[in-house]
Amino acid sequence: MTAAIGAPTLICGFPKSGTTLLMSLLDGHPDLLCFPEETWALKVASSFPRAEWLSHVLGSDALRRMGAGAVESPGGARDYTGFDHGRFETGARTRWAAADGSPRALLESVMGAYAEALATRSAVRWVEKSPEHELELARHAADWRDLRVVHVVRDPRAVLCSFRRKREIAGQRIYVDGLARRWREGLAAVLAQEERLPGSVAIVRYEDVVADLRATLGHVLAALDVPWHDAVLHPTVFGRPWAGNSMYRSAMHGISAASLDRWSEEIDPRERAVLEACLARELEALDYVGVATGARFVRDALPLVLRERAGWRARGRALRRLVALRDSPPAPVGSPAFARAYRPCRPRADPAG
């Protein structure tokens, strides 16, 4: 008998924002079918001809890793020992051949094949996590009338420090203007989804997952219409314990608060000032503290673009982008959509108090 995989759920957020942690916490819930790797399916569907979609998904390093037993991955150690990868791939191709050719059908072909390879019982919802999927929702909105989106945000000052370490390992760089723009775009994209489909989005702070796990997971499960289960208190991947993927190379056993405030010691004061000036409204709305916009924006931004960019034209473009970002409207954090999607874990402090 074919297992029902239920309705769709996407975990979204900027890289190094805690999306993998949240996914690992949901992994043990008996009503959720959590796919253990990133498919990038919506980006694939936006970038390649339809006939190539499934090949790109199945041929990715992440999905091929599922047939390799115990392995290391960018998301931490994985153990797929015993997983019938051949059955999974065959099932995905069979399902896709019979599907309607939509991006949703692409994901559901993969999820259904995964459920069959696990011989799992029916799920209330399937859950997938890939960075940047939130940016593709508008393009494919018609496919997702029963979609739930959990968007994980993390203080962009902390994201800069953590993501920079990830990029450095790969010999790459990250730029303040690009991070600030993409962080805002992701938040704006999920709020647009909430406008299209009220009640479909829950915005969760990484800091709250770490500091108040039970309350935050309770909010997430309520948004997914599934009951509480104590299994969500213990992170797993493929049903096996997950030890984390910290960019600080610190040993993790479960959930660690070690990196919550580390950014305050590592971040360049000028980078901090520029991020705070560009994203002040969003940071305030999301209850991030220690934001000072100041009046020295160009004085702080100029050394950054001189350091990060080669050539005066590139430096001029970067500075103009930062100024434009500072002066442009924020993500709609004053909207009813934001009020529905974001519920602080703790009551907000009285500004007058």
Helices and strands as residue ranges (DSSP letters): E 7-12, H 19-26, E 32-34, H 41-47, G 50-52, H 53-58, H 61-65, E 70-71, E 78-79, H 85-97, H 103-118, E 125-129, G 133-136, G 141-143, E 148-153, H 156-169, H 176-196, E 201-205, H 206-211, H 213-223, G 230-233, E 236-237, E 240-241, H 263-266, H 269-278, H 280-285, H 297-308, H 312-327, H 336-341
